């Protein structure tokens, strides 16, 4: 039985207008907001993780930055603290008497990862769920994707701090897990940020459309966090992959046509046929931003396009297909996906 009872959740807040709005480029670009959501929409992620932890019987403390928008848990009250992410003393005090820490902050805050890890070590935290929930930053080819480097660097900092603490002779209790859940398709479809858009009855197909991509219900994120904290030794010091389904765009095209209840309303397919040219254009924009000295890239077109290119790379170069590495028993099967897509189309007002 897990010894983890008290959990601190770092970075929860309602999405800002900037986080929740469409990117101002084109529909092709705006769907990337979903692909980045597990990296940036801490409010959406919190709405999945917090209820799951409460239902799982954990005692929670929510830690947010001073002036943050906080989080409403409904009828169940939880303790809340406001601490700056670069305040080692404050973070250590907030984390004391907790067993685990779950990071779900905006990725811009990964610059404070060293302080956060040092606070977790000083507070004798047993297990850390790192701020992942997106593209596979443990894939060997991830160094070729500049938009993922903040997450890669955060993991390197964690490894360095654990190694340093061990070398100093300190008793290190901290272990970690990085959770990856693919694209959150149900939330994205409702928000009009998925490559299947029932509101406009349009599917955007990047490349051949035959690339397998792992996708999940947004609620799965909370379920995965609970699973990890209930069995931390099973998930100790490694990435863990969870997905509701793994599917191609062409399979989704067939599925939406099959499940649509109004045969008189036609579905349209918008093709972006050359994903490699798309990637090169993204790199050109990225390099231009670098030359301009841009530091905050999260909402810029280059970041958006690079993540799309990684997701739909024809040969799974960045590991968007989780089938060979996902945890057993989490795939929900084709019937569940069909039912979900049908309901999402209906909810969109077919």
C-alpha positions as CSV (number, residue, x, y, z in Angstrom):
1,X,0.0,0.0,0.0
2,X,1.3,3.5,-0.8
3,X,2.7,5.6,2.0
4,X,1.6,8.7,0.1
5,X,-1.3,10.5,1.8
6,X,-0.6,14.2,1.6
7,X,-0.1,15.7,-1.8
8,X,1.0,19.2,-2.8
9,X,-0.1,20.4,-6.3
10,X,2.1,23.2,-7.7
11,X,0.9,25.6,-10.3
12,X,-2.8,25.2,-10.4
13,X,-4.8,28.1,-11.7
14,X,-7.7,28.9,-14.0
15,X,-6.6,29.5,-17.6
16,X,-6.1,33.1,-18.5
17,X,-7.6,34.7,-21.6
18,X,-4.3,34.2,-23.2
19,X,-4.2,30.5,-22.4
20,X,-7.8,29.8,-23.5
21,X,-8.0,31.7,-26.7
22,X,-7.3,30.7,-30.2
23,X,-3.9,31.5,-31.7
24,X,-4.3,34.2,-34.3
25,X,-2.9,32.5,-37.4
26,X,-5.2,30.0,-39.1
27,X,-7.3,26.9,-38.2
28,X,-4.2,24.8,-39.0
29,X,-2.2,26.7,-36.4
30,X,-4.9,27.1,-33.8
31,X,-5.4,23.4,-33.3
32,X,-1.8,23.4,-31.8
33,X,-3.2,25.2,-28.8
34,X,-4.5,21.8,-27.8
35,X,-1.2,20.0,-28.5
36,X,0.4,22.5,-26.1
37,X,-2.4,22.3,-23.6
38,X,-0.8,19.8,-21.4
39,X,2.2,22.1,-21.3
40,X,0.4,25.4,-20.7
41,X,-3.2,25.1,-19.6
42,X,-2.6,24.4,-16.0
43,X,-6.2,25.3,-15.3
44,X,-7.6,22.6,-17.6
45,X,-5.1,20.1,-16.2
46,X,-6.0,21.1,-12.6
47,X,-9.7,20.5,-13.4
48,X,-8.7,16.9,-14.2
49,X,-6.1,16.2,-11.6
50,X,-7.6,17.9,-8.4
51,X,-10.9,16.0,-8.4
52,X,-9.2,12.7,-9.2
53,X,-6.9,13.2,-6.2
54,X,-9.7,14.2,-3.9
55,X,-11.8,11.2,-5.0
56,X,-8.7,9.0,-4.5
57,X,-8.7,10.0,-0.8
58,X,-5.5,12.1,-0.9
59,X,-5.2,15.2,1.4
60,X,-4.3,18.2,-0.9
61,X,-2.6,21.5,-0.6
62,X,-2.7,23.7,-3.7
63,X,0.3,26.0,-4.1
64,X,0.1,28.8,-6.6
65,X,2.1,32.0,-7.3
66,X,1.2,35.1,-5.4
67,X,-1.6,36.9,-7.3
68,X,-2.5,33.7,-9.2
69,X,-6.1,33.0,-10.0
70,X,-6.3,30.0,-7.7
71,X,-8.5,27.0,-8.2
72,X,-12.1,26.3,-7.1
73,X,-12.7,22.7,-6.0
74,X,-16.5,22.9,-5.5
75,X,-17.9,21.5,-2.3
76,X,-14.6,19.9,-1.2
77,X,-12.2,22.5,0.4
78,X,-8.5,22.0,0.2
79,X,-5.6,23.9,1.8
80,X,-4.1,26.6,-0.4
81,X,-0.8,28.4,-0.2
82,X,0.7,31.3,-2.3
83,X,4.5,31.0,-2.8
84,X,6.8,32.4,-5.5
85,X,8.5,29.6,-7.4
86,X,11.9,31.1,-6.9
87,X,11.5,31.3,-3.1
88,X,13.4,28.3,-1.7
89,X,12.5,29.0,1.9
90,X,8.8,29.6,1.2
91,X,8.5,26.5,-1.0
92,X,10.3,24.3,1.5
93,X,7.9,25.5,4.2
94,X,4.9,24.9,2.0
95,X,6.0,21.4,1.1
96,X,6.9,20.3,4.6
97,X,4.6,17.6,6.0
98,X,3.7,16.4,2.5
99,X,4.5,13.1,0.8
100,X,4.2,14.0,-2.8
101,X,4.4,17.0,-5.2
102,X,2.6,17.2,-8.5
103,X,3.8,19.9,-11.0
104,X,1.2,21.3,-13.4
105,X,2.4,24.8,-13.9
106,X,2.9,26.8,-17.1
107,X,6.1,25.6,-18.8
108,X,7.5,29.1,-18.5
109,X,8.0,28.3,-14.8
110,X,10.4,25.4,-15.6
111,X,13.2,28.0,-15.2
112,X,12.6,27.6,-11.5
113,X,12.9,23.8,-11.5
114,X,16.2,23.8,-9.6
115,X,14.6,25.8,-6.7
116,X,11.5,23.5,-6.7
117,X,13.6,20.3,-6.6
118,X,15.8,21.7,-3.8
119,X,12.7,22.6,-1.8
120,X,11.3,19.1,-2.4
121,X,14.5,17.5,-1.2
122,X,14.7,19.8,1.8
123,X,11.1,19.0,2.7
124,X,11.7,15.2,2.3
125,X,9.1,14.8,-0.4
126,X,8.8,11.1,-1.3
127,X,7.6,11.4,-4.9
128,X,7.5,14.1,-7.6
129,X,5.2,14.0,-10.6
130,X,7.0,16.2,-13.1
131,X,5.5,18.8,-15.3
132,X,5.1,16.7,-18.5
133,X,1.6,15.6,-19.7
134,X,2.5,16.4,-23.3
135,X,4.9,15.3,-26.1
136,X,7.4,12.6,-25.2
137,X,10.4,14.5,-23.9
138,X,12.3,11.3,-23.1
139,X,12.3,10.2,-26.8
140,X,15.9,9.9,-28.1
141,X,15.1,12.3,-31.0
142,X,13.7,15.0,-28.8
143,X,16.9,17.0,-29.1
144,X,15.9,17.7,-32.7
145,X,12.8,19.6,-31.5
146,X,13.8,23.0,-30.0
147,X,10.3,23.7,-28.7
148,X,10.6,20.8,-26.2
149,X,14.0,21.8,-24.7
150,X,12.6,23.6,-21.7
151,X,11.1,20.3,-20.5
152,X,14.2,18.4,-21.3
153,X,16.3,20.9,-19.4
154,X,13.9,20.7,-16.4
155,X,14.5,16.9,-16.3
156,X,18.2,17.4,-16.5
157,X,18.1,19.8,-13.5
158,X,16.1,17.2,-11.6
159,X,18.7,14.5,-12.4
160,X,21.6,16.8,-11.4
161,X,20.0,17.7,-8.1
162,X,19.3,14.1,-7.2
163,X,22.8,13.1,-8.1
164,X,24.3,16.0,-6.1
165,X,22.3,15.2,-3.1
166,X,23.3,11.6,-3.2
167,X,26.9,12.4,-3.7
168,X,26.9,14.7,-0.6
169,X,25.9,11.8,1.6
170,X,22.4,13.1,2.2
171,X,19.5,10.7,2.7
172,X,17.5,11.1,-0.5
173,X,13.9,10.1,-0.3
174,X,12.7,11.7,-3.5
175,X,11.8,9.7,-6.6
176,X,9.9,10.9,-9.6
177,X,7.6,10.0,-12.5
178,X,6.9,11.8,-15.8
179,X,3.4,11.2,-17.1
180,X,2.7,11.4,-20.8
181,X,-0.9,11.2,-22.0
182,X,-0.8,12.3,-25.7
183,X,-3.4,14.7,-27.0
184,X,-6.5,15.4,-24.9
185,X,-9.0,14.9,-27.7
186,X,-12.4,15.3,-25.9
187,X,-11.5,18.7,-24.4
188,X,-9.9,19.8,-27.6
189,X,-12.9,18.9,-29.8
190,X,-15.2,20.8,-27.4
191,X,-12.9,23.9,-27.6
192,X,-12.4,23.7,-31.4
193,X,-8.7,23.0,-31.1
194,X,-8.5,19.5,-32.4
195,X,-7.8,18.4,-36.0
196,X,-11.4,17.1,-36.1
197,X,-13.7,20.1,-35.7
198,X,-17.4,19.2,-35.6
199,X,-18.5,22.8,-35.4
200,X,-17.1,23.4,-39.0
201,X,-17.4,19.8,-40.0
202,X,-13.7,19.9,-41.0
203,X,-10.8,17.5,-40.5
204,X,-7.3,18.8,-41.0
205,X,-5.0,16.1,-42.4
206,X,-1.2,16.6,-42.0
207,X,0.9,14.5,-44.4
208,X,-0.5,11.1,-45.3
209,X,-3.0,10.9,-42.5
210,X,-1.7,7.4,-41.7
211,X,0.5,8.4,-38.8
212,X,-0.6,6.8,-35.5
213,X,-1.1,9.3,-32.8
214,X,-1.9,8.5,-29.1
215,X,-4.8,10.5,-27.7
216,X,-6.6,10.6,-24.3
217,X,-9.6,11.9,-22.5
218,X,-8.5,14.9,-20.4
219,X,-9.8,13.1,-17.3
220,X,-7.2,10.3,-17.9
221,X,-4.5,12.7,-16.7
222,X,-6.0,12.8,-13.2
223,X,-6.5,9.0,-13.2
224,X,-2.9,8.5,-14.2
225,X,-1.6,10.8,-11.4
226,X,-3.7,8.8,-8.9
227,X,-2.4,5.5,-10.3
228,X,1.2,6.7,-10.0
229,X,0.8,8.0,-6.4
230,X,-0.9,4.8,-5.3
231,X,2.0,2.7,-6.6
232,X,5.0,5.0,-6.6
233,X,7.6,2.2,-6.5
234,X,6.1,0.7,-9.7
235,X,6.6,4.0,-11.5
236,X,9.8,5.0,-9.7
237,X,12.3,7.3,-11.6
238,X,10.9,6.7,-15.1
239,X,8.5,8.1,-17.7
240,X,5.0,6.5,-17.8
241,X,2.8,6.5,-20.9
242,X,-1.0,6.5,-20.8
243,X,-3.4,6.8,-23.7
244,X,-7.1,6.2,-24.2
245,X,-6.6,5.4,-27.9
246,X,-4.0,5.4,-30.7
247,X,-5.5,6.3,-34.0
248,X,-4.7,7.9,-37.4
249,X,-6.3,10.9,-39.0
250,X,-7.7,8.8,-41.8
251,X,-9.3,6.5,-39.3
252,X,-10.9,9.5,-37.6
253,X,-12.2,10.8,-40.9
254,X,-13.9,7.4,-41.5
255,X,-15.2,7.5,-37.9
256,X,-16.7,10.9,-38.0
257,X,-18.5,10.1,-41.3
258,X,-19.8,6.9,-39.8
259,X,-21.0,8.4,-36.6
260,X,-22.5,11.6,-37.9
261,X,-26.3,11.4,-37.5
262,X,-27.1,13.8,-40.3
263,X,-25.9,12.3,-43.6
264,X,-27.0,15.5,-45.4
265,X,-24.2,17.5,-43.7
266,X,-20.9,16.9,-45.5
267,X,-17.5,16.6,-43.8
268,X,-14.6,18.4,-45.5
269,X,-10.9,17.5,-45.3
270,X,-8.3,20.2,-45.4
271,X,-4.9,18.8,-46.5
272,X,-1.4,19.9,-45.4
273,X,0.3,17.3,-47.6
274,X,4.0,18.0,-47.1
275,X,4.8,17.8,-43.4
276,X,8.6,18.1,-44.0
277,X,8.2,21.4,-45.7
278,X,5.9,22.4,-42.9
279,X,8.6,21.5,-40.4
280,X,11.3,23.4,-42.3
281,X,9.1,26.5,-42.3
282,X,8.6,26.2,-38.6
283,X,12.4,25.9,-38.1
284,X,12.9,29.1,-40.2
285,X,10.5,31.0,-38.0
286,X,12.1,29.6,-34.9
287,X,15.6,30.7,-36.0
288,X,14.2,34.2,-36.9
289,X,12.8,34.4,-33.4
290,X,16.1,33.4,-32.0
291,X,17.9,36.1,-33.9
292,X,15.4,38.7,-32.6
293,X,16.2,37.6,-29.0
294,X,12.8,36.2,-28.3
295,X,12.6,34.3,-25.0
296,X,8.9,33.6,-24.4
297,X,8.0,31.5,-27.4
298,X,5.0,29.6,-26.0
299,X,2.3,31.4,-28.0
300,X,4.4,32.1,-31.1
301,X,3.8,30.5,-34.5
302,X,7.1,28.7,-34.6
303,X,6.4,26.8,-31.3
304,X,3.0,25.9,-32.6
305,X,4.2,24.6,-36.0
306,X,7.1,22.6,-34.5
307,X,4.8,20.7,-32.2
308,X,2.4,19.9,-35.0
309,X,5.3,18.7,-37.1
310,X,6.5,16.4,-34.3
311,X,3.1,15.0,-33.7
312,X,2.5,14.1,-37.4
313,X,6.0,13.1,-38.5
314,X,5.5,10.3,-40.9
315,X,7.9,7.8,-39.3
316,X,7.0,8.5,-35.7
317,X,10.4,10.2,-35.2
318,X,9.3,11.9,-32.0
319,X,7.3,9.0,-30.5
320,X,3.8,10.3,-30.7
321,X,2.6,6.7,-31.1
322,X,2.7,5.2,-27.6
323,X,1.7,1.6,-28.4
324,X,5.1,0.1,-27.8
325,X,5.6,1.8,-24.4
326,X,2.2,2.6,-22.8
327,X,1.1,1.1,-19.5
328,X,-1.1,-2.0,-20.0
329,X,-4.8,-1.9,-19.4
330,X,-5.4,1.8,-20.3
331,X,-6.5,1.6,-23.9
332,X,-10.2,2.0,-24.0
333,X,-10.9,0.3,-27.3
334,X,-12.5,1.4,-30.6
335,X,-16.1,1.2,-29.4
336,X,-15.4,3.7,-26.6
337,X,-13.8,6.0,-29.1
338,X,-16.7,5.7,-31.5
339,X,-19.2,6.5,-28.7
340,X,-17.1,9.4,-27.6
341,X,-16.7,10.9,-31.1
342,X,-20.5,10.5,-31.7
343,X,-21.3,12.3,-28.5
344,X,-18.8,15.1,-29.1
345,X,-20.3,15.6,-32.6
346,X,-23.8,15.7,-31.1
347,X,-22.7,18.1,-28.4
348,X,-21.3,20.4,-31.1
349,X,-24.8,20.8,-32.4
350,X,-24.8,18.6,-35.5
